[in-house]
Amino acid sequence: MNFCEGCNLACDAERCPKCGRKKLRAVNDEDFCLTAQVERRFGDALREHLEAEKIDCVLMPYGTGVYTKAALPLEGYLVYVRYKYLEYVRNIIKEARP
């Protein structure tokens, strides 16, 4: 598995599927990897669940920016977790979505 340091993306490809970068390195268990894009409410609940399980996660606000002009939070998060938990968290997200 390869890792793009620019996108924080783990992938099987020789190039990053997000940015096209060719300079990838082998991923390690401690790398924070982009896991999913989720809605704000779900992201808040996911954060609480992962914290209870002692799983490090980072939720970066994500959205169109329209909300920031009105001083409201953005509508979603980009979820990052350590590579060793990537599949586990993806399964949680997959099971929670209809």
Order of alpha helices (4+ residues) and beta strands (2+ residues): beta-beta-beta-beta-alpha-beta-alpha-beta-alpha
